[in-house]
């Protein structure tokens, strides 16, 4: 019998990868193997001959397994050559499993036909295990109208249940005197008098049972029972491998789709592109009613919702929120953990801030941080259904978020490297080299469009004395405060401010003549002079600045000459008493 099962598995595997549809993959070996079983099982002499022959050939090597491995690999590659985002989704998996269940039903029907052709029986029933330890009727063939189609047999219940206490067993009951209802798959007595059953075993585990009954006493022979036992093994392996193949295929599809998405993350090297891709993928991968993706600010202890999807998102788009507040998302950012649970029924749990729309409709959530060691962002999924999310959803989202986080961290590192090359490390303003490039570009643009352009060079009065009196750390505070003030006083995205060197700063004012530049410089001068800096001693310190202005085309036509004349105007301001503005 062991040899028959081995042959069955070989034929099963061979057909599984040569026949296009799954039903064909498993019914071909099913019929072939039953023919083998019919040949070998009834005759002890033939069985002995088979065993002797097997011993003689036991030393021969088989080359079938490597071939099957290659065929299996080719089949998986063919099946997954075209990947779609929805391969990640639970709906796609559900659809695939529904199709497989139809294939399994066809296998069960073919098995029943084979039994019916070989054995005279009243009812043939196939039971599959339930999660709570019972056996549920999956497929049957019977002339009786009293089959309980929802039958579940539990250990200790009825005639069959009494034999299940210690696991599934081979049964051959020759004389049954009890009512058929005690078999639990009949709703009325139909006069069943004999019964045999064989466990469906595959993968070293019990997968169900095939039960065959009759209204005649002593209806089944030992040969009938041996046939049923072999067929149960064949069916078990066919069904088990159908499920196993499907699970492996779906997992491969999922991993391949994930790999494709991760590749896109690193190809784009754009945070916006990564967020757009996540917004495209996540709702397909994990069923939810609302999705929000927030990104943490690099400078301040706050974050902003960058992407939203689903219902009730109007008040959340671009919402900025503090990470210091006591709310759900702030806690998740600080803990850097992935979690899913139901929302409290007692009160509304604030997600981001008090200003968010309070919607009591959502019942559960799944949250996953974006990043590796710390949260660069957070994915929050919400559902109107309680217990909507599970471990598989979390695991999928964790991998997606980890890949996105690695890509985002790479982008931030590259941005930081580029920033260090063009910006001053202390003030965050453009550095001297970048200032020279921007000034050259703006002059070229001014020439092309015949626009005015003004250059202001300014520095902090008596800055060396500030450093000597209060220390260099306080001097750095002053430099950063002045830089912030200069930035706030120019047109964002139009004008440029840079740290020229030491305590000197430069401003490039686009489409500005000497009058416009004078007005801007005077406004900055007044704001700086009114600003207070708190020294380490607790003393309030005022600082002032001097400004020199030169206008392109009016005062100079070369970049070096323009800088030189703005610098001369600055020195004139210092010579005339400081804390003033001079035009060349």
QUILINSUL-V430770 format. One record per residue. RES is the residue in one letter. NEAR is the number of other ideal C-beta (glycine too) atoms within 12 Angstrom. Layout:
res = [RES;RES]
near = [NEAR;NEAR]
This chain:
res = [X;X;X;X;X;X;X;X;X;X;X;X;X;X;X;X;X;X;X;X;X;X;X;X;X;X;X;X;X;X;X;X;X;X;X;X;X;X;X;X;X;X;X;X;X;X;X;X;X;X;X;X;X;X;X;X;X;X;X;X;X;X;X;X;X;X;X;X;X;X;X;X;X;X;X;X;X;X;X;X;X;X;X;X;X;X;X;X;X;X;X;X;X;X;X;X;X;X;X;X;X;X;X;X;X;X;X;X;X;X;X;X;X;X;X;X;X;X;X;X;X;X;X;X;X;X;X;X;X;X;X;X;X;X;X;X;X;X;X;X;X;X;X;X;X;X;X;X;X;X;X;X;X;X;X;X;X;X;X;X;X;X;X;X;X;X;X;X;X;X;X;X;X;X;X;X;X;X;X;X;X;X;X;X;X;X;X;X;X;X;X;X;X;X;X;X;X;X;X;X;X;X;X;X;X;X;X;X;X;X;X;X;X;X;X;X;X;X;X;X;X;X;X;X;X;X;X;X;X;X;X;X;X;X;X;X;X;X;X;X;X;X;X;X;X;X;X;X;X;X;X;X;X;X;X;X;X;X;X;X;X;X;X;X;X;X;X;X;X;X;X;X;X;X;X;X;X;X;X;X;X;X;X;X;X;X;X;X;X;X;X;X;X;X;X;X;X;X;X;X;X;X;X;X;X;X;X;X;X;X;X;X;X;X;X;X;X;X;X;X;X;X;X;X;X;X;X;X;X;X;X;X;X;X;X;X;X;X;X;X;X;X;X;X;X;X;X;X;X;X;X;X;X;X;X;X;X;X;X;X;X;X;X;X;X;X;X;X;X;X;X;X;X;X;X;X;X;X;X;X;X;X;X;X;X;X;X;X;X;X;X;X;X;X;X;X;X;X;X;X;X;X;X;X;X;X;X;X;X;X;X;X;X;X;X;X;X;X;X;X;X;X;X;X;X;X;X;X;X;X;X;X;X;X;X;X;X;X;X;X;X;X;X;X;X;X;X;X;X;X;X;X;X;X;X;X;X;X;X;X;X;X;X;X;X;X;X;X;X;X;X;X;X;X;X;X;X;X;X;X;X;X;X;X;X;X;X;X;X;X;X;X;X;X;X;X;X;X;X;X;X;X;X;X;X;X;X;X;X;X;X;X;X;X;X;X;X;X;X;X;X;X;X;X;X;X;X;X;X;X;X;X;X;X;X;X;X;X;X;X;X;X;X;X;X;X;X;X;X;X;X;X;X;X;X;X;X;X;X;X;X;X;X;X;X;X;X;X;X;X;X;X;X;X;X;X;X;X;X;X;X;X;X;X]
near = [29;16;27;34;29;23;30;38;30;25;33;40;31;24;29;35;31;20;22;14;18;32;26;23;32;44;34;29;38;42;27;26;41;36;24;29;39;25;19;31;31;19;15;14;11;19;24;13;16;25;19;14;15;20;13;11;13;13;8;11;9;14;11;19;15;12;17;24;15;15;22;26;17;16;25;23;18;15;24;24;14;14;24;20;27;25;32;37;28;26;18;25;29;15;17;28;20;15;21;29;22;20;30;36;25;26;40;38;25;33;45;31;21;35;42;23;19;29;33;19;34;35;40;44;42;42;39;33;30;18;9;11;19;27;38;26;34;33;35;34;28;32;16;27;12;23;29;26;18;15;34;26;37;21;23;16;22;29;30;39;28;20;27;30;15;12;16;33;23;28;30;28;30;21;17;33;15;20;19;33;22;24;44;33;44;36;21;17;18;26;23;40;25;34;43;42;39;40;34;40;29;28;16;10;16;26;32;36;40;48;52;44;43;33;23;19;17;18;26;37;21;17;22;33;32;29;37;43;36;43;47;46;42;46;48;42;39;46;41;30;36;39;27;24;30;31;18;20;31;30;23;25;31;34;23;25;31;31;21;26;37;26;17;26;34;24;16;22;22;21;31;17;22;39;35;21;32;45;28;24;39;40;31;28;42;45;32;35;28;37;39;46;48;42;37;36;20;22;10;13;16;23;38;29;35;32;36;35;30;27;21;23;28;15;21;33;20;19;30;23;33;23;31;16;23;16;27;32;42;29;23;33;36;21;17;27;22;32;27;33;23;21;31;16;12;8;9;19;29;23;39;39;27;16;17;32;24;19;23;16;19;36;25;31;39;44;42;42;38;44;30;22;12;21;35;35;41;47;53;50;41;43;30;23;20;18;16;26;36;19;14;22;33;27;24;37;41;30;31;44;43;30;31;46;39;24;35;39;29;25;29;28;18;18;19;17;13;14;21;18;16;24;26;29;18;24;29;23;34;32;28;23;19;26;32;25;20;30;39;24;19;33;31;16;20;29;18;11;13;11;22;27;43;46;55;53;47;47;36;41;28;23;31;16;19;29;23;12;20;26;17;18;16;26;29;22;26;39;36;26;28;38;37;25;32;42;26;19;30;32;18;10;8;20;32;37;41;37;35;37;23;18;32;36;45;42;47;46;41;29;21;32;25;30;18;27;40;28;22;34;44;27;25;38;35;20;24;36;26;17;27;18;32;16;21;15;12;11;14;13;28;21;37;33;44;39;49;44;47;44;34;38;22;23;28;26;17;17;27;17;21;35;34;20;32;45;32;24;36;39;23;24;33;28;14;16;13;28;27;28;39;33;31;32]
